[in-house]
Amino acid sequence: MTKTLPTRRRDFDLLRVCSMAAVVYLHTAAGALRQSPDTALWHFSNVFASLGTAAVPLFFMLSGSLLMSSEKTADPAYVLRRRVPRVLVPGLAWSLLIIAFIWVREGGAAALSRLLALPYTTVLTPYWFLYALVPMYLLSPLLKRMVDNLERRHWNYLMGLWVLVTLGLHTLRFFIPEPWNGLVTENMTLGVSLLEGYLGYFLLGPWLDGIRKLPSRGLLWAVFLADWAVIALGTWGMTSAKGWYGEWFSSYQGLFAMVLAASIFLLVKSCCGGGRGSGRRLVLLSSCSFGVYLAHPLAIKVVEWAWVRLTGGPSTGIPSQVCIWLAALAACVLGVVLVSSVKPLCYLVPGQTFSTSCAESNLFSLFRRR
């Protein structure tokens, strides 16, 4: 039986779709950004990769906002039975698929090595996201109880600690030369280690979502554009000075990425919030985002290989990069929609039950009656 399409938040769905497209672009442009910063392709890639810096923080923020707003999150049994497997099972399935490819290409010894290392290292670099997200899901019942009982002043204090002690010190450390940067290097024992990594973003989402009076759109646009420019120009300057691509300004554990993600989150909420629901196509794209995240590294490799076969050489210009990005993104979305239409596979690949896929993200959802 097909589920009735639930009421969706248009701002969250739009943020998820934009973040999905940005993540695919980040990994499409990764090769160009490791080349000389004196080409038009490098500058084009830098500008849009700087904007895409917000994508992964936004994914964490959206997950935190959705989980902290659901009463089911307070039930550990529900989280372990329903929520954690929806992330863990697809992540494991895709990792095993990659290991199978390694077996075919590099042999059994290389595949076995990757398999044995799977508990502590990712089979593909982009999959680090899963290693950060699963612990957040495991902690979510405790975080839900904490969030529900926090006064706003305690919320502000918690987020202030994260911004100042974690992000602030990490950012300062980039700009202070050795050995003086030791003065702003936090001790592993005395630091706010609970908020280390990306848990702060998981809590930042519901904190921002709880703001009753949003800043003016003019202010939000100004902060967003200024921070985007700082990341792009700073990356250019430091790459030119060092001679190799530097990600100091776009580090997820720095202030610039947080400000960019927060300003985008609030801007989209200001422009597209207010209880307006999402259309069918937006829901479909949003529901495909996790599957696209898992599939896009392979899709980019396949599209790049096809590009070389068709054109006789690798992509070296802006048009070819954009074409590869769009082709990989479209292939991922189409693949997730098709796989979600097959009952045994819909849970393994995008992490959805068949009834949910029929309501949101497969071929049946496109043709169902409203």
N, C-alpha and C positions, 0 to 999 in steps of 0.2 A: 504494500500500500504506500502511495506517495505522500510524503508529508506536505502539509500546507506551508507555503513559504512564509517564514516568520518575518516580523517587522524588523527591518535592518536600519542601521544608522548610515545615512548617505555619506557623512564626512569620514567615518571609519572605512567604509568600502572604497571610497575614492583614495584615501591615503594608502590603503593596502595595494590597490592597483598601481598607483604611481610608484610606490616603493618596489613592487615586483619588477616593473619596467626598468627602474633605476639600477637594481641589483644586476640584471642581465647586462645593462650597459657598462657597469663598472668592470665586469669581467671580460666584456668584449674589448674595452679600451685598455685593459691592463698591459698588453704587449706594447701598444703605442706609447704609453706613458713611461716605459722603461727605455725608450730611445732618446735621441737628442732633443732637448727642449727648444731647438731653433727651427722647428718646422711648424707649418700651419696645423697639421694633424695633431701634434703634441698640444698646442694651445687649445684647439677645439676640444680634445679629450680632457684636458685639465679643467676647462670651464665646466663641462657637464659632469665630469667625475666629482668635482668639488660639490656640485649640487646633489649628486647621488650619495654623498657622504651621509646624508640624513636617513637613507633607506633602512639600514639595519637597526639603528636606534629607534626608528618609527615602528618597526616590526615588534621590538621588545615593548615599546610603550603601548601599542595597540593590544598586545597579549595581556599586559598588566591591567589595562583599562577594562577589557572584556571579562577577565577572570575575577577581578576584584568587585565587579558590579553584579556578579551572579551569586545567588544564594547557594547554589550547588557546590561552589568552590569550597565552602566551609566543611563539607563532608569528605574526610580523607578517603573513605571507601570509594566514593564516586570518582574522585580524582584519580585514584590508582586504577580503577576498573575502566573508566571511560576516557579521561583526559590524557593521561600519560601515554597509553598505548597509541593514541592518535598521532603523537609526535615520534615516539620511539620505534614503532613498527615500520612506518614508511622510511624513517632514517636508516634503520637496519637493513631493510629490503634494498634500498638504493645503494648502500655501502657494499652489500654482497654482490649486487649487479656489477658495480665497478670492479670489485675483486675478480669477478668472473672474466671481465674484459682483460684485466692484468694477466690472468692465467693464460688466456688465448695469445696475448701479445708477447708476454715476457717469460712465461713458463710457471710451473707449479711452485717452485721455490719462492719466487717473488710474490706470488699470490698468497702463499702460506704466511710469509713474513708480514704482509699487510693485514691478514686476518688476525694473527696473534697480537698485533699492535693496536687493533681496533678499540679495545677498552680505554686506551690512554692517548691515542692520536687519531686524527681524522684521515680517512682514505683519500679525500679531496679537500683542499684548503677551505672552500666555501662551506663545508659541512661543520666547521667549528661552531656555527650558529646553533646546531642541535645540542652540542655538548654544553652550551650555556643555557639553552632553553629548558632542557629536561630537568635540571636541578631546580629551576624556578617553578616549574609545574609541581615538583615534589614538595616544595616549600609553600605552595600557594594556599593550602588550608590554614597554615599558621599565619601567613601574611594577611589572609582575609580576616581572620579574627583580630589581628593587630589593627588593620586599617579601619575596621568597623568601629573600633573603640578609641581611635585617635581623635583628639580635638584638633582644630585647625592649627593651633599654635605648635602642637607636637608634630604635625605634618611638616610645618614650615621648618622646625628645628631639624627634623630628620633629613629633609632635602637640602637644607643649608649645610649640614655636615658633609653630605655627599659632594655638593658643589665645591665647597671650600677645601675639605681635607683630601678628597680623592681627585676630582677633576682639576681643582685649582693647583694643587701641588704638582700633578702630572704635567700641567701646562707650563708652569713656571720652570720646571726642570728642563724643558726644551730650549729655553732662552738663556739659561745661566751656564757659563762655561765651567768645565772641570777645573779644579776640584770644588769650586764654590757651589755647584749644584747639589752637593751633599747636604747643604743647609736646608733644602726643601725636598729631600728624599725621605719619605715616611718609613718608620720602622715597621717591620712585618708584624711585630707583636703589639706595638702601641697604636698602629694605624687602625682605621675603621674598616677592618678586613671584611666584615659582613657586606659592606657596600662596594667592595672592590669588584672589578669586572663590570658586569652589565646589570646587576640587580637594581642599581639605582635607576636605570631607564625603565625597568619593569614597574617601579613604584612612581616614577615621574609621570607616566601616562595617567593613572587615576588621580594623581595630585593636580595635574593641569586640568583634567576633565572636571574636577570639583570646583574650579574657579567660577564664581557666580557672575562677576562683572569682568568681562574680558577687556583687555587694553584696546584702544582704538585701532581700526584697521590700518590707518596711516602709520601709526607707530609700529605695528607688527610688520608691515611691508618694509619700513625703513630698517628695522633690525634684521629682517630676513635678507634683504639685498646687501646691506653692509657686511653682514657676516659671511655671506656667499663670496663677496668680493675679497674679503680678508683671507679666506681659505684658498681661493684661486691664486691671488697675487702672492700670498705667503708661500704656497707650494712652488710657484714659478721661481720666486727669489731664492728659496733654499735649495731647489734642485739645480739652479744655475750656479750657485755658490759651491755646492758640494760635488757637482758633477754626476750625481746619481739621484734617482727619484726619491724624494723625501716625503713621508706622510705625517710629519709632525702636526701640521695644521689640520689635517683631516682625521687625526686619531680619534677613535670612539671614546677614549678615556681622557679626552681633552675638552676644554670649555667650548671651543669653536663648534665642534660637532653637536654638542648638547644644545647650544643656543640656536643653531640652524634647525635641528629637529623640533625643538620646542616652539619656535616661531612658526614653522610650517604647520605643526599640529594645531596651534591656536588660530592661525589664519584660515585653515580649511574648516575648522569648527565654526568660526565666525561667519564664513561665507556660505557654508553648506550644511550647517547644523540646524537646530530648531525643530527637530522631529520629522523632517521630511524624509520619506523612505527612499530606498534605492530601486531603480528600475531593474528589469530582468537581466539585461545584458551586463550592467554593472555588478549585480550580484554574482553572475556567472564568472566574470573575470576575477572578482575578489575571492571567490571560493576556490579558484584555480591557483591562487598565489603560492600556497605551500608546495603544491606539486610542481609548479614552475620553478620555484627556488631549488628543489631537489634535482630537477631535470636539466636545468640550464647549462651546467658545465659540460655535460656530454653534448648537448645540442649545439653549443658554440663550436666545439671541436669538429662536429660533423659538418656544420655549415661552412667553417673555414676550409675544411678538406674539399668540400664540393666547390667552393669558390676557386681554389687553386686548380682543380680539374677543369673547370669551365673557362677560366680566364688565362690559365697558363702561368700564374704567379700569385704570390700572396697579396693581400690588400695593403695598399700603401697610402691611400688618400681618404679624405673625409667621406665622399659619397660611398665608397666601398665599405668603410667602417659602419656607416649608418645602415646600409643594406644588410650587412651581416647581423647587426644588432636586431633589426626588425624581423629578419628571417628566422633567427634563433628564437626570438620572443614569440612569433606567430607559431612556429613549430612546437614550442613547449605548450602553449595554450591549446592548440589543436590536439596534441598528444594527450594532455591531461583530460580534455573533454571526451576523447574517444575511450581512453582507458577507464574513466569514471563510468562509462556506459556498460562496462562488463562487470557483473556482480562479484566474481572472485577477486578481481584486481582493484576495484575501486578503493578498498581499504589499504591495500599494500602500497599503492603508489601515492595518492593524494591524502590518505588518512581519513576518508569519509565512508560512512555506511552507505549502502546502495540507496536507501530511502532518502537520505540527505542529498546525495548526488542527484537523484531524480528531481528533487525540489530546487536545486541550486546550480549544479555545475556539469551536467552531462547532456547528451543529445536529447534525452527525454525531457529535460527541463526547458529546452528551447521550444518545444512543441506542445508542452502541457497547457491545459486551459488555466486561465487565471482564476 
